[in-house]
Amino acid sequence: MKAATGWSVRRFVLDGGVAQVLVKSLPLGISVAYAPRGPLVAPDRLADAITALREALARERFASLLCDPEVRDDPDVRASLERVGVRASPVFVQPRRTLLMDLSKGDEELLGAMKKKTRQYIHKAERAGVVTEETRDLDRFMNVLGAVAKRDRFAIRSREYFERLLAAFGECALLMIARLGDDDAGAMLLVRMADRAWELYGGWSGAHADARPFYLLKWRAMLRMRQLGVRRYDMYGLAEGADDPLAGVENFKLGYAGNVAEWIGALETPVRSVLYPLWRLGARRRLARSAA
């Protein structure tokens, strides 16, 4: 996926964990590194792991290392990071807050934990005749996503991006559509790896509002992922505050219950201190956008 935008990948085996690091070369022979959702280590080993990565990268002309590990926000962890020169970064590539669903539970337990309205809307969509189905027809997905983007006024990725994503993940990528009659009213793109799955893109087109098609689509996506062996289902992103554009989406997601996870967030450390000021001259924000 990232090779198309100039990134290469390196993998590191650490003491007690691993890390996959994306690397990009910049002008003047400088490089930067980004470990998405990594390194994968226990919280009490995070500072040591980032230090080890930094030392390995320092053999070359790296200016900065950006990480956003799946480690819960904790004062003791932050203190250990600060002691080794790792600070919170203003650059966020991955969402800091998310909603996790435990799919080891049965249907009745999952439904019973949901908010009453969410449960009612799922059943309402079923009674209205909403059909959910898997597809490899990217045009159907793009049409729904385009309608969502137009209504909510946000930009979407190009078709070529989604073609690369589907090719990269193969059978581990899933496109699902909710339709009523001949009208596609909702779409989702999910990916899975081992026993985990993530919702990456999707939304409701605005059609057939009374039938609540997207409520059923999200529920059926969870059930399908459970059939495929997924046990931890990540809704991938909650709001950072009341003014966040995701605030309304968060209220919708929380209707499905689950557990809110608040990760420690993006972390940055200089690799070569002499090169780091060059990196801070505005380039890091632009580069972070290309890593998303």
Secondary structure, DSSP 8 states (H G I E B T S, - for coil): -GGGGTEEEEEEEETTEEEEEEEEE-GGG-EEEEETT--B--GGGHHHHHHHHHHHHTTTTEEEEEE--S-B--HHHHHHHHHTT-EE-S--SS-SEEEEEETTS-HHHHHHHS-HHHHHHHHHHHHHT-EEEEE--HHHHHHHHHHHHHHHT-----HHHHHHHHHHHGGGEEEEEEEETTEEEEEEEEEEETTEEEEEEEEE-S--GGG-HHHHHHHHHHHHHHHTT--EEE-----SSTTSTTHHHHHHHHTT--EEEEB---EEEESSTTTHHHHTTTHHHHHHHHH-
